Amino acid sequence: MSINCLEKPKFYLQEKVSFLGGTGKIKNLQREAGSWIYTVEMSMGLEPDFGRIGAETTILLEEQDIHNGKIDVN
């Protein structure tokens, strides 16, 4: 008998999340070294007068760095 000890991810694709530094949407996730690593596309702010140049900012975050609610930084 085998036991699957992989935990399910806390967040899922396209889920809107927050983290210290901003908000974004989960674009990819993978299990790595015993924890989940998420690719998060940061939300865009208002478009500047001169327009946008290039793609959105995408960052890699570990599960413990992501929140699904508002962050209190005080």
ABEGO torsion letter per residue (X at the ends): XBBBABBBBABBBGBBBBBBGEBBBBABBBBBGGBBBBBBBBBBBBBBAAEBBEBBBBBBBBAAABBABBBBAX
